[in-house]
Amino acid sequence: MQITDVRVRKVSKEGKMKAVVSITMDNEFVVHDIKVIEGEKGLFIAMPSRKAGDGEYRDIAHPINSETRDKIQKIILESYEIAAEEFEEKEM
């Protein structure tokens, strides 16, 4: 599996959520609404989720193992950093 496209939509409001991302895998499958979150230990991603009947949020799409999650997170955060720099340059 290769991530062939990453689209970052920066969130301009204050708060912990910094961006919403869509990734395309192998030019064939897209996952929307991956969130880039600012946590106590730095940036991380949160996979798309839905609120269940019991009030808990459950991922509706997610990697099966930590190696794949790390790979996806690394690519997304690299793309986010580039987009954040471009966003700052436009504001100047």
KANORNOR-V788680 format. One record per residue. N is the residue number from 1. OMEGA is omega in degrees with one decimal (* if undefined). Layout:
[[N;OMEGA] [N;OMEGA]]
//
This chain:
[[1;176.5] [2;172.5] [3;-173.2] [4;177.3] [5;175.3] [6;177.7] [7;-175.5] [8;172.9] [9;-176.9] [10;176.5] [11;-173.4] [12;179.9] [13;177.0] [14;178.4] [15;-175.5] [16;178.9] [17;-174.8] [18;-177.7] [19;172.2] [20;-170.6] [21;169.3] [22;176.1] [23;174.1] [24;178.6] [25;177.6] [26;-178.2] [27;-174.3] [28;-172.7] [29;-176.9] [30;171.1] [31;179.9] [32;170.1] [33;169.5] [34;-175.1] [35;170.9] [36;-173.5] [37;173.1] [38;179.3] [39;179.8] [40;-178.0] [41;179.8] [42;-177.4] [43;172.9] [44;178.4] [45;173.0] [46;-178.1] [47;179.7] [48;-177.5] [49;179.3] [50;178.1] [51;-180.0] [52;-179.3] [53;-179.5] [54;178.2] [55;178.5] [56;174.3] [57;179.6] [58;177.1] [59;176.8] [60;172.8] [61;-178.5] [62;175.5] [63;-179.5] [64;-177.9] [65;-175.0] [66;178.4] [67;178.8] [68;178.1] [69;179.0] [70;178.8] [71;-179.9] [72;-178.6] [73;-179.5] [74;-179.2] [75;-179.5] [76;-177.6] [77;174.2] [78;179.0] [79;178.0] [80;-179.7] [81;177.5] [82;180.0] [83;-179.9] [84;177.4] [85;178.8] [86;179.8] [87;178.7] [88;179.5] [89;178.8] [90;-178.3] [91;-176.2] [92;*]]
//
